[in-house]
Amino acid sequence: MKVMTNRQHYIDWLRVIATIGIFLFHNSRAYDYGDWHVKNALTSLGATQFVEFMNIWMMPLFFVLSGASVYYSLKSRTGVSFLKERFFRIMIPWLLTGIFLMAPPQVYLERLSHGQFNGNFFQFFPHYFDGLYGFGGNFAWMGLHLWYLMLLSVFSVILLPFFLSRAKTGVSPAQSIAVKLGKPWVLPLLFVPVGVVALLSSRIGLGFTEEMGSWDILSYAMFFILGYVLFASTSLQEAVRKQGGWFLLAAVAFSTIHLILKFSIRPAFYDDIDIRLLATWGWIVGLLWLGGRLLNFTNRFLAHVNEMVLPFYILHQTVIVIVAYFVVQTGLAIPFKYGITVVTSLVVIVILYELLVSRIGVLRFLFGMRGKAVASGSRRAMIRAT
């Protein structure tokens, strides 16, 4: 295998790891204390703690990696070509595939399992368009788990002027900020903007958006911006390489403190502070450091799964909900049920991708994949680097 200097392959590896994490996370949702589309009769403290741990870093990392991808994408694209690529790769999967294919079965099984509907899917489907999901209705305007693609679409459009290089200078406003922030002592403080916008979000009534992955919409926007800034500054990248190990240790420590305070000690004052944010920033920098040290290479496996990540993400929750709906009705213990949902849903997703999505042109389009010829050329380029 060959270490690459042009393309930061560890970003691809971390995206794959985060996708595996969200797959295991959503398999746990049928068994944790919170409400979900399909619930087991008995719930588990262990599943609840696992879900909380994943909430610390999972979606923030996704948005940081997305911001990094924007930085590298705009190095070789104009603003128009960037928006065109985003439309076909992200907006189409959200607006068409997510809302009209992936969400209806989930909403149907949620209504069925919660005693809110009685009938088959075809009888339910006309009612899918009754009202907005989250506001008492059924129509999942955000695509349920594809809210990530919705926010990514919105952020990409709104923040494009901030990320796009100016004609006179060849430098974007975000790059200018990255250069000014490029001091080693700044890296540990970059969690502060997230804390500020999170506080602002609650003050202006956007706290309800924490229903999406347990973070609010402004915090996600800030993680997205920070992803761009981190990779636009060579000084910050150097700081990650030098300090990342300490961030990883801090992430473990603060995550442990957060989980103990939330689930064991439960002090009243803990509602007014957020140690979780310190843990989150520790995980982000620590994982970037670890990825840069261990995962900045490519091979045939990465070339294959890198193309599979987005379709896998689009498919995963719908398949999990369908599988879990039947599994939770068995009399097995939770660990066995969890194992069955993980293995069965993984097999189903891989089969759907390999036999249908990756082979049929219309499905490739609906799942945000490039055409076969373009994708094959991209895979060959990655494989030649091994």
MIFI-416135 format. One line per field, with one value per residue (C-alpha): z, x, y; residue in three letters. Coordinates in Angstrom, 3 decimals. Layout:
MIFI-416135
pz: Z|... .
px: X|... .
py: Y|... .
aa: Ala|... .
This chain:
MIFI-416135
pz: 0.000|-0.742|1.474|-0.457|-0.240|-2.750|-1.569|2.164|2.164|5.906|5.401|3.363|6.012|8.811|6.796|6.448|10.189|11.049|8.741|10.517|13.787|12.734|11.523|14.956|16.585|14.759|15.455|19.153|18.958|19.173|22.616|24.304|26.668|24.071|21.680|18.133|15.108|16.446|20.118|22.023|24.952|27.336|27.038|28.031|30.025|28.063|24.749|26.111|27.225|23.861|22.047|24.263|23.649|19.886|20.080|21.501|18.331|15.478|13.698|14.587|12.902|9.827|9.468|10.058|7.354|5.074|5.598|4.773|1.593|0.553|0.928|-1.337|-3.769|-4.370|-5.162|-8.495|-9.057|-9.765|-7.647|-10.397|-10.874|-7.088|-6.742|-9.683|-8.039|-4.725|-6.414|-7.985|-5.165|-2.107|-2.898|-5.187|-2.593|0.048|-1.982|-3.983|-2.526|1.113|1.220|-1.183|-0.934|2.348|4.720|3.985|5.216|8.412|9.129|8.381|10.803|13.426|13.208|13.175|16.170|18.152|17.578|15.438|12.281|11.458|7.920|5.289|3.725|0.564|2.682|4.664|1.762|0.824|4.479|4.246|2.784|5.743|7.602|8.381|10.326|13.618|13.732|14.139|10.532|8.413|5.526|6.320|4.680|6.073|4.855|8.487|8.893|5.731|7.604|7.409|3.614|3.997|6.275|4.125|1.095|2.911|4.383|1.021|-0.683|2.081|2.966|-0.584|-0.779|2.450|1.005|-2.590|-3.539|-4.498|-8.080|-7.046|-4.275|-5.061|-1.363|0.220|3.336|5.199|4.151|5.362|8.762|8.772|8.235|11.065|13.382|12.458|15.867|17.924|20.981|18.965|18.269|21.827|21.792|18.573|20.509|21.887|18.708|18.865|22.474|21.573|18.669|20.726|23.401|20.731|19.223|22.489|23.034|19.628|19.822|17.680|20.525|19.048|16.221|18.728|17.764|14.804|16.251|19.643|18.342|17.127|13.573|14.325|16.026|12.958|10.762|12.959|12.838|9.043|8.937|11.329|9.068|6.205|8.392|9.890|6.472|4.926|7.460|7.281|10.749|12.250|10.478|12.054|15.428|14.959|14.219|17.340|19.815|18.577|21.006|23.964|22.480|22.225|25.895|26.820|24.750|26.677|30.025|29.314|27.734|30.852|33.119|30.977|31.039|34.788|35.585|33.219|34.169|37.631|39.774|37.945|39.789|39.273|38.233|35.216|33.195|33.142|31.796|28.842|29.380|26.306|24.060|25.439|24.750|21.243|20.225|21.736|19.626|16.435|16.721|18.177|15.376|12.719|14.322|14.517|10.954|9.625|11.352|10.517|7.649|4.983|2.365|-0.155|-1.253|-3.216|-0.234|0.274|-3.454|-3.279|0.016|-0.580|-3.438|-1.265|1.741|0.563|-0.710|2.484|4.565|2.562|2.880|6.392|8.672|6.513|6.439|10.192|11.042|8.900|10.374|13.956|13.624|13.354|15.659|18.655|18.559|19.376|22.949|22.746|25.130|23.995|23.172|20.830|19.251|18.709|17.121|14.789|13.701|13.056|11.025|9.125|8.220|7.156|4.850|3.350|2.754|1.076|-1.146|-2.147|-2.979|-4.829|-6.836|-7.466|-6.564|-7.981|-11.191|-12.286|-13.726|-12.394|-8.885|-9.076|-9.878|-7.042|-4.551|-5.457|-7.286|-10.312|-13.660|-14.048|-16.404|-14.162|-11.038|-12.663|-13.646|-10.112|-8.622|-11.030|-10.072|-6.368|-7.003|-9.047|-5.941|-3.896 .
px: 0.000|1.150|0.777|-0.909|-0.107|-2.559|-5.839|-6.339|-7.582|-8.010|-11.042|-12.601|-11.683|-13.146|-16.338|-16.581|-15.967|-18.587|-21.077|-20.469|-20.982|-24.327|-25.413|-24.706|-26.288|-29.601|-29.662|-29.560|-32.474|-35.069|-33.699|-32.767|-34.938|-35.941|-38.869|-38.209|-40.040|-40.042|-39.487|-38.795|-41.150|-38.171|-35.422|-31.774|-29.537|-26.548|-28.200|-29.105|-25.535|-24.183|-26.592|-25.516|-21.835|-22.353|-24.273|-21.141|-19.073|-20.881|-22.851|-20.391|-17.665|-19.869|-20.262|-16.559|-15.654|-18.264|-16.692|-13.277|-14.715|-16.042|-12.550|-10.986|-13.910|-13.723|-10.014|-10.960|-14.524|-16.254|-19.202|-21.645|-20.106|-19.983|-23.713|-24.501|-22.567|-24.334|-27.728|-27.267|-25.232|-27.072|-30.294|-31.794|-31.268|-32.909|-35.786|-36.745|-35.255|-35.465|-38.883|-40.730|-38.917|-37.033|-39.358|-42.857|-42.112|-40.598|-43.547|-45.967|-44.249|-44.041|-47.771|-48.466|-46.244|-47.537|-51.175|-51.845|-52.853|-54.311|-53.949|-51.386|-48.811|-50.827|-53.777|-51.485|-49.617|-52.313|-52.236|-48.472|-49.309|-51.513|-49.724|-46.036|-44.060|-42.880|-45.905|-48.593|-48.640|-46.964|-45.197|-41.467|-40.269|-36.735|-36.477|-36.258|-32.634|-31.728|-32.072|-28.262|-28.454|-31.095|-28.871|-25.832|-27.743|-28.850|-25.406|-23.687|-25.898|-25.983|-22.286|-20.925|-20.005|-18.033|-16.159|-15.692|-12.395|-12.545|-11.553|-9.050|-7.241|-7.845|-8.621|-12.021|-13.232|-13.106|-9.482|-8.612|-10.097|-8.244|-4.942|-5.653|-6.615|-3.545|-1.878|-1.226|-2.972|-6.150|-6.926|-8.106|-10.396|-12.256|-15.039|-16.032|-17.861|-19.971|-20.893|-21.806|-24.081|-25.659|-26.551|-27.858|-29.893|-31.708|-32.294|-33.939|-36.127|-34.169|-33.595|-36.203|-33.745|-31.769|-34.184|-31.838|-28.926|-29.075|-27.317|-29.020|-28.911|-26.558|-24.065|-24.052|-23.425|-20.477|-19.020|-19.369|-17.482|-14.813|-14.230|-13.403|-11.263|-9.251|-8.194|-7.695|-4.965|-1.630|-0.838|-3.991|-3.222|0.226|-1.346|-3.619|-0.575|1.231|-1.662|-4.088|-2.981|-3.746|-7.152|-7.931|-7.063|-9.210|-12.080|-12.011|-11.839|-14.625|-16.852|-16.478|-17.296|-20.300|-21.738|-21.180|-22.824|-25.731|-26.525|-25.079|-24.695|-27.271|-26.612|-29.145|-26.459|-25.478|-28.413|-26.733|-23.310|-22.193|-19.059|-20.185|-18.930|-15.389|-15.560|-16.902|-14.071|-11.593|-12.987|-12.984|-9.372|-8.255|-9.849|-8.411|-4.997|-5.403|-6.706|-3.830|-1.304|-2.793|-5.263|-3.817|-3.601|-5.883|-6.551|-9.122|-11.443|-11.561|-12.052|-15.151|-16.714|-16.018|-18.528|-20.890|-20.990|-23.767|-26.148|-25.463|-26.351|-29.542|-30.667|-29.594|-32.316|-35.225|-33.854|-33.121|-36.656|-38.223|-36.004|-36.377|-40.183|-40.235|-37.284|-38.674|-41.779|-39.741|-39.140|-35.346|-33.125|-32.050|-28.414|-29.642|-32.230|-29.584|-27.232|-29.951|-30.952|-27.297|-26.420|-29.708|-29.929|-26.257|-26.740|-29.916|-28.286|-25.216|-27.410|-29.614|-26.563|-24.551|-27.396|-29.632|-28.426|-24.901|-26.049|-29.131|-28.629|-31.855|-31.092|-27.530|-29.031|-31.566|-28.885|-26.477|-23.970|-21.975|-22.463|-20.814|-18.089|-17.102|-17.215|-15.104|-12.465|-12.382|-12.013|-9.195|-7.359|-7.601|-6.565|-3.499|-2.294|-2.172 .
py: 0.000|3.501|6.542|9.330|13.015|14.574|13.050|12.723|9.137|9.057|11.339|8.523|5.940|8.067|8.517|4.729|4.283|6.910|5.165|1.866|3.731|5.179|1.734|0.224|3.285|2.923|-0.808|0.146|2.579|-0.194|-1.099|2.188|4.259|6.853|6.708|5.482|4.154|0.587|-0.280|-3.460|-4.155|-4.050|-1.449|-1.505|0.830|-0.454|0.416|3.859|4.534|3.374|5.698|8.603|7.841|7.780|11.063|12.680|12.410|10.694|13.441|16.229|14.147|13.682|17.447|18.134|15.600|17.167|20.588|19.121|17.588|21.004|22.472|19.846|19.872|23.620|23.386|21.807|23.062|26.339|27.391|26.343|22.884|22.430|23.183|20.903|18.078|18.703|18.684|15.266|13.672|15.011|16.856|14.197|11.410|13.603|15.068|11.983|8.827|9.818|11.418|9.121|5.759|5.426|7.290|5.861|2.296|3.689|5.972|3.124|0.725|3.471|4.123|0.379|-0.433|2.562|1.588|4.670|2.786|-0.597|-1.917|-2.830|-0.512|0.133|1.230|3.530|5.138|7.701|8.819|9.383|12.787|13.774|16.569|16.983|14.406|15.864|18.142|15.484|14.267|11.606|13.335|13.059|16.276|15.796|12.208|10.980|9.799|11.716|15.009|14.991|15.312|18.020|20.111|19.421|20.697|23.852|24.547|24.004|26.588|29.201|29.006|28.730|32.457|31.974|28.981|30.163|31.804|35.468|36.292|38.980|37.149|33.488|33.008|32.402|34.279|30.972|30.460|33.948|33.116|29.793|31.584|34.013|31.160|29.134|29.175|26.017|27.439|28.108|24.446|23.602|26.654|25.952|24.238|27.661|28.826|25.666|26.406|29.985|29.063|26.252|28.799|31.168|28.355|27.706|31.427|31.974|28.889|26.442|24.015|21.657|20.884|18.810|16.042|15.577|13.638|15.435|18.591|21.756|23.061|25.989|23.681|21.443|24.495|25.449|21.915|22.104|25.410|24.147|21.144|23.501|25.762|22.891|21.617|25.058|25.903|24.097|25.456|23.933|20.662|20.701|21.423|18.390|16.229|17.446|17.690|15.036|12.330|14.571|15.398|11.693|11.156|14.166|12.752|9.476|11.300|13.803|11.132|8.998|11.947|12.856|9.331|8.933|12.253|11.602|8.005|7.365|10.487|12.677|15.941|18.700|21.190|19.070|20.353|23.767|22.691|20.612|18.571|16.668|19.478|19.116|15.387|16.047|18.338|15.902|13.056|15.134|16.267|12.942|10.908|13.231|12.745|8.980|8.803|10.888|8.642|5.249|5.546|7.854|5.107|3.497|-0.065|-2.060|-2.326|1.452|2.004|-0.189|0.890|4.584|4.452|2.409|4.763|7.085|4.348|2.386|5.444|6.040|2.419|1.541|2.906|1.790|-1.753|-1.691|-0.529|-3.258|-5.977|-4.709|-4.579|-8.370|-9.115|-7.190|-9.379|-12.490|-13.657|-13.502|-11.520|-8.045|-8.993|-11.737|-9.435|-6.769|-9.278|-10.513|-6.997|-6.075|-9.167|-9.413|-5.732|-5.668|-8.644|-7.153|-3.760|-5.280|-7.483|-4.549|-2.468|-5.105|-6.635|-3.623|-0.136|-0.384|-2.120|-0.182|3.286|4.794|3.537|4.864|8.263|8.082|7.051|9.848|7.677|8.729|7.034|3.651|4.897|7.801|5.640|2.909|5.457|6.832|3.328|2.455|5.641|4.728|1.111|2.184|4.009|0.761 .
aa: Met|Lys|Val|Met|Thr|Asn|Arg|Gln|His|Tyr|Ile|Asp|Trp|Leu|Arg|Val|Ile|Ala|Thr|Ile|Gly|Ile|Phe|Leu|Phe|His|Asn|Ser|Arg|Ala|Tyr|Asp|Tyr|Gly|Asp|Trp|His|Val|Lys|Asn|Ala|Leu|Thr|Ser|Leu|Gly|Ala|Thr|Gln|Phe|Val|Glu|Phe|Met|Asn|Ile|Trp|Met|Met|Pro|Leu|Phe|Phe|Val|Leu|Ser|Gly|Ala|Ser|Val|Tyr|Tyr|Ser|Leu|Lys|Ser|Arg|Thr|Gly|Val|Ser|Phe|Leu|Lys|Glu|Arg|Phe|Phe|Arg|Ile|Met|Ile|Pro|Trp|Leu|Leu|Thr|Gly|Ile|Phe|Leu|Met|Ala|Pro|Pro|Gln|Val|Tyr|Leu|Glu|Arg|Leu|Ser|His|Gly|Gln|Phe|Asn|Gly|Asn|Phe|Phe|Gln|Phe|Phe|Pro|His|Tyr|Phe|Asp|Gly|Leu|Tyr|Gly|Phe|Gly|Gly|Asn|Phe|Ala|Trp|Met|Gly|Leu|His|Leu|Trp|Tyr|Leu|Met|Leu|Leu|Ser|Val|Phe|Ser|Val|Ile|Leu|Leu|Pro|Phe|Phe|Leu|Ser|Arg|Ala|Lys|Thr|Gly|Val|Ser|Pro|Ala|Gln|Ser|Ile|Ala|Val|Lys|Leu|Gly|Lys|Pro|Trp|Val|Leu|Pro|Leu|Leu|Phe|Val|Pro|Val|Gly|Val|Val|Ala|Leu|Leu|Ser|Ser|Arg|Ile|Gly|Leu|Gly|Phe|Thr|Glu|Glu|Met|Gly|Ser|Trp|Asp|Ile|Leu|Ser|Tyr|Ala|Met|Phe|Phe|Ile|Leu|Gly|Tyr|Val|Leu|Phe|Ala|Ser|Thr|Ser|Leu|Gln|Glu|Ala|Val|Arg|Lys|Gln|Gly|Gly|Trp|Phe|Leu|Leu|Ala|Ala|Val|Ala|Phe|Ser|Thr|Ile|His|Leu|Ile|Leu|Lys|Phe|Ser|Ile|Arg|Pro|Ala|Phe|Tyr|Asp|Asp|Ile|Asp|Ile|Arg|Leu|Leu|Ala|Thr|Trp|Gly|Trp|Ile|Val|Gly|Leu|Leu|Trp|Leu|Gly|Gly|Arg|Leu|Leu|Asn|Phe|Thr|Asn|Arg|Phe|Leu|Ala|His|Val|Asn|Glu|Met|Val|Leu|Pro|Phe|Tyr|Ile|Leu|His|Gln|Thr|Val|Ile|Val|Ile|Val|Ala|Tyr|Phe|Val|Val|Gln|Thr|Gly|Leu|Ala|Ile|Pro|Phe|Lys|Tyr|Gly|Ile|Thr|Val|Val|Thr|Ser|Leu|Val|Val|Ile|Val|Ile|Leu|Tyr|Glu|Leu|Leu|Val|Ser|Arg|Ile|Gly|Val|Leu|Arg|Phe|Leu|Phe|Gly|Met|Arg|Gly|Lys|Ala|Val|Ala|Ser|Gly|Ser|Arg|Arg|Ala|Met|Ile|Arg|Ala|Thr .
